[in-house]
Amino acid sequence: MTLTLPTRTTHVLLDLDGTLTDSAPGIIASLRTGFTNAGFDVPSDTVLRTFVGPPLGASMTGIGLSDADAATVIAAYRSDYEVHGMFDNSVIPDLPEALADLREAGMTLLVATAKPEHYARQIVEHFGLDGYLEGGLDGVHGAVAEGVGLVQGKEVVVERALAHAVALGADAGQVVMVGDREHDVHAAAHHGVPTIGVTWGYAAPGELEAAGAAAVATTPEELRKLLTS
C-alpha cells in the first residue's frame, strides 16, 4: 500500500548516498579494490552501482557471497574507503539551497542512512551539511554495529531517527522520508512514514514508484515544493 504525504510536513528524514551526495565514484572504486584485495572476482560497474545505498551485507549476499565471504570483502572495502573513497564524493547540485529553504520554512531535518554512522557523520561534516540539520552532527543517524559482523539495517536506523523526531516534538504523522532507493521507501513504510523518492540518485527506472513512494521529485526544487506545498 502506498502511503500519502501529510497535509503539513514538519520533520524530514534524509537519506545520504544518492540523496544528499553523489557518493558512487568513491564507493565503486573502493568496492573494486575490496573485491580484488579479498581475492574475489570484481563484479561489473553496473552491479557495483546497485550496492550504493542499501546495506552492503545484503548487496554482497544478493550476488551469491556467503556471510563469511561478504564480511571479508566488506572489511577490505572499508580499508580502502576510509583512505581513498569516502570523500571521492560531491554534494548534489542545488540541494543545499533546497535544504536552506526547508529550514527557513520551519522544518526540522535529520539524516537516516544505512551507511555506518561514523562514516556518515564525517561526510556530512566534510561537506558542511551539518549546518542544515537539527543538532548538527547529532542529527545524523546511521548504521551502528550490533555484534561481530552485524550492522543495523535501514529499518532500525529509520526507527531511531523517527524517535529523535518525536522527541523533538514531531507528530509521527507529519514526518516524511526522502530517499533514492526502494529500501528507503520500504524501511520508512515499515514505520508508517511516507517517502518522497528522488530520481537523481541510484534507483533503476520505475524502482521508486514500484516500491510505493508517495511522490517522486526529479530536482531539489521539486523536492522543496513537494514538502512545502
N, C-alpha and C positions, 0 to 999 in steps of 0.2 A: 504494500500500500504506500502510495506517495504522500508524504506529509506536506502540508501547506505552510507558507510563510505567515508569521504572525502579522496582525494589523499594525503593530508597532514593535520594532526591534530595539532592545536596549543593550544587549550584550552579544558580542560576536566572538566565536571561537575560530581562529585562523589556522589552517594547515601551513606548513613551512615549505617543504620541497615542492616546486611546481606551482605554488600558490603565491608565496611572497618572494621566492627567489628561483632562478633558473640554475639548479644545482647539478643538472645532468652531466655537464662536461667533467667535473671533478669526480663524481660518483662512478661514472662509467670507466674513466681512466684507472681509478683505484680498483674497481672490480676486475678489470683486465689483469692488473698486476697481482691482485689477490688470487685469482684462479691459477695464474702462471706459477706464482711462488709456492702455492699449495700443491702443485703437481697435477692440476686438472686441466682438461681442455677448456679453452675460453669460448663461451657462447658468443653468438653474433651480437653486434651492437643493437640490433632490433630487439633481441631477447633481453639484453642488459638494460635497455631503456625501460622495460617493464618493471625492473627492480626499483626504479626511483619512486619513492613514496611509501609503498607497503613495507611492513616489517621484513627485513632481509631473510630471516629464517624461513618464513613462509614462501618467499620467492625462490630460495635455494631448494627447498624440498619440492617445490612445484615443478622444478625441472628434473626431478628424479634423484637428487642427492639424499643420502641418509642424514639423520640428525647429526651424527658424528662428523661426517664429511662437510656438512653445511657449517658446523661450528669451526672447523679447520679453515675453510675458505673465508669465513667472516673475520676470523682473527687475523689472517693475512691481509685481507682487505683493509681492516681498520688500522693496521700498522702503517700502510701506505697513505690512507685517507687522512690520518692525523697530521702527517707531514706535508703531503702534496695536494690532496684532493679537496679538503674542507673549504678552502677559500678560492678554489677554481670554480667560481660561483658568481652570480650577479643578481641584483635586485630587479624585479620585473619593472620595465619602464612604466612610468605614471602611477605605479602603485603607492609610493609614499604620499603623493598628493591626495589620492583617494582615502588613505588612512587618516591623513590630517583632517580631511573634510568630515569623516565619520566621527572623529574625536570632537570636532567643533560642533557637530550635531548632537553631542552628548552621549555618544555610545561608548561603552566600555569594551576594550579589545584585549583578548588573551590569545595565546598560541597553544594549539593542541596538535602535536606531531608525533608520528611513530618513530622519528629519529631519536636516538639516545639523548636524554635531556642535557647532558654535559656538552655534547656537540651543538645542540640546538641553541643553547644559551651563548656559546662562543660566536656562532654565526650571526645571531640576532644582534649581539653587541658590536661585532665587527662592522656590520652594515648600518649601524645606528638606528635599527628598527625598534630598539627597546624604548625609545622616547615616545612611541605611539601606544605602548602597552600599559595597562593598569599595573602599577607597582614595578615598572621596568622589567628587569630580568626575572623577578618573582612571578611575572605574568606569563612565563614560558613553561609549558607543561610538555614533557617528552617522555619517552620510554625509560624506565629505570630497571635495574637488574632485579630478578626475583629468584636468585639462586644461580648456580653454576650453569652457564649456557642458556639461561632462560631470561627473556626480556618481555616486558609488558606489551601486549597488543594494543591496537588503536582504541578498542572499546574501553579499556581500562584508563587510557590517557584521557579520552573524552569524559569519562566519569569524573576524573579528578578535576579537569578544567571546568566542568559544569558545576561541581561542588564549590569550586572557587567563585564562580559567577554568582551562585546563590548566596554564598557567604558575603559577597559584596552588595547584596540586596536585589539580585535579579529574581524575577518571577520566571521559573523554568520555561514557561510558555512564551517568553519573549526573547529566547536565546536562539541564535542561528549559527550553524556551522558553515564555513566556507572552505572548499577543498577542490582538488583537481582530479581525484581518482575515486573509483567506486568504493574502495574501502573506507574513505572518508564519509561517504553517504551512508553506508551500512552501519558503521560504528556510531554515528550520530543518531540514526534512526533507532538503534537499539535502546537509546535513552530518551526517545521521543522528541529529538531535536531535528528540525528540517535542515536541509543543506542547499546552499547555492553552489552549484558546480561552476568552475571556471575553465574555459577552453584553452587558456594559454599554457597549461601545464602538460601532463604526460598521458592523459586519457586517450584511448582509441576513439574514433568517431562513434557517437551514439552510446558510449560507455556510461556517461553520467545520467543520461535520460533513462537508460535501461535499469540503472541502479535505483532510480526513484528520486533523483534530485528534484527539489521543489521548483527550482528555476535554474537557468544556465546563463552566465554572463560571459560575453566574448571580449570585453575590455574592462579595465579597472573603473572607468567612468560608468559603464553599465552596471557594474557591481555596486558602486556607490548609489546609483539611482534605485536599484532593487531594494537596498537596505533602508533608504530614507524616504521612499515614496509611500 
